[in-house]
Amino acid sequence: MTISYTPTQSAGPHAPVAPATPRIRALTVHVGSEVLEISSLDGAIALIRSLRHDRLGHFAEMLLAQMESARTPEQKTEAWVAFETWSVACGLLPDHPSWRSAA
């Protein structure tokens, strides 16, 4: 879940400030027998491009468009969260904490 905050005039001096850089933590993805560490949005884009002719790549066209068009720190953070969510949904992150909480 991504929470967006836009400060207003009445927010006061202690209002939260949007992050200046995307919050990206390295992910270890499992693609077939390969184990890859993806630590940047560019790395994630390269991975998805490499999967274009694979069944996983067919499900990632809109994700790839979002990632390639991300310009602001907020857009990059949202694109990274979308990549992480896609990776979990495709089973590329078998050790991801969200799997432990799934019922």
BATORDO-910903 format. One line per field, with one value per residue (C-alpha): z, y, x negated. Coordinates in pm, 1 decimal, decimal comma. Layout:
N
up <- [Z ...]
north <- [Y ...]
east <- [X ...]
! end
This chain:
103
up <- [0,0 -93,5 112,4 -50,9 147,3 5,3 261,6 284,6 426,3 751,1 801,9 1036,8 1077,9 1181,8 879,3 710,7 397,6 89,8 42,7 -189,6 -326,4 -400,5 -122,8 -299,4 -113,7 -300,9 -394,5 -459,8 -738,4 -854,6 -1230,8 -1322,4 -1175,6 -1161,5 -846,9 -924,4 -699,8 -829,1 -648,8 -880,3 -1099,6 -1403,5 -1300,2 -1266,7 -1610,8 -1759,5 -1597,2 -1735,2 -2081,2 -2072,4 -2001,8 -2292,2 -2482,0 -2167,9 -2019,7 -1730,6 -1971,0 -2128,8 -1795,1 -1744,4 -2034,7 -1829,0 -1541,9 -1778,8 -1915,6 -1559,6 -1465,7 -1781,9 -1750,4 -1379,0 -1342,3 -997,0 -674,8 -593,9 -934,2 -896,7 -552,3 -685,8 -981,1 -745,2 -525,0 -838,3 -945,6 -601,2 -601,3 -951,3 -841,5 -543,0 -756,9 -1013,6 -743,5 -803,4 -433,4 -255,9 73,4 74,9 414,0 254,0 182,1 555,7 625,7 343,5 462,5]
north <- [0,0 340,4 640,7 978,0 1299,6 1650,2 1920,0 2217,3 2567,8 2464,6 2150,2 2329,0 2308,9 1941,3 1806,2 1500,5 1574,2 1352,6 1154,3 1312,7 976,6 661,6 403,7 106,5 -194,8 -470,5 -771,8 -1122,6 -1267,2 -1627,9 -1670,2 -2035,7 -2165,0 -1816,2 -1605,2 -1234,6 -932,5 -633,0 -314,5 -36,7 61,9 34,1 -321,8 -404,8 -258,7 -467,2 -782,4 -724,4 -642,7 -971,0 -1153,0 -997,5 -1326,2 -1530,1 -1587,2 -1353,1 -1076,0 -1089,7 -989,0 -694,9 -455,7 -194,5 -233,0 -176,7 137,0 271,0 198,7 351,8 669,7 731,6 1068,9 1210,4 1043,8 965,3 803,3 600,0 480,2 383,1 202,8 10,8 -91,5 -205,8 -410,9 -569,5 -650,2 -801,8 -1007,1 -1146,9 -1221,8 -1407,0 -1612,4 -1456,1 -1368,2 -1698,2 -1571,7 -1242,0 -1154,7 -1115,6 -1490,0 -1562,4 -1343,0 -1484,7 -1713,2]
east <- [0,0 -137,6 -32,3 -63,1 -83,4 -54,6 -134,9 99,0 59,9 229,6 19,5 -221,0 -597,0 -602,2 -418,0 -572,0 -770,9 -766,1 -1089,6 -1346,3 -1457,7 -1261,2 -1247,0 -1398,1 -1528,8 -1705,8 -1495,4 -1622,5 -1410,8 -1402,1 -1353,5 -1370,3 -1696,5 -1850,3 -1862,8 -1902,1 -1940,9 -1747,6 -1848,8 -1733,1 -1443,1 -1672,6 -1759,3 -1390,2 -1322,0 -1605,4 -1465,1 -1116,4 -1255,4 -1448,7 -1121,5 -927,4 -904,6 -838,4 -491,5 -578,7 -666,3 -323,3 -171,9 -406,5 -346,7 -161,5 -407,0 -698,8 -529,8 -480,2 -840,7 -988,7 -782,6 -854,9 -1030,6 -959,4 -1071,8 -708,8 -650,7 -970,5 -863,8 -519,5 -679,5 -910,0 -615,5 -430,5 -735,9 -762,7 -390,0 -416,4 -718,5 -527,5 -219,6 -433,9 -607,3 -948,4 -990,0 -922,6 -1070,2 -879,5 -719,8 -375,1 -366,6 -385,6 -84,5 129,0 406,6]
! end
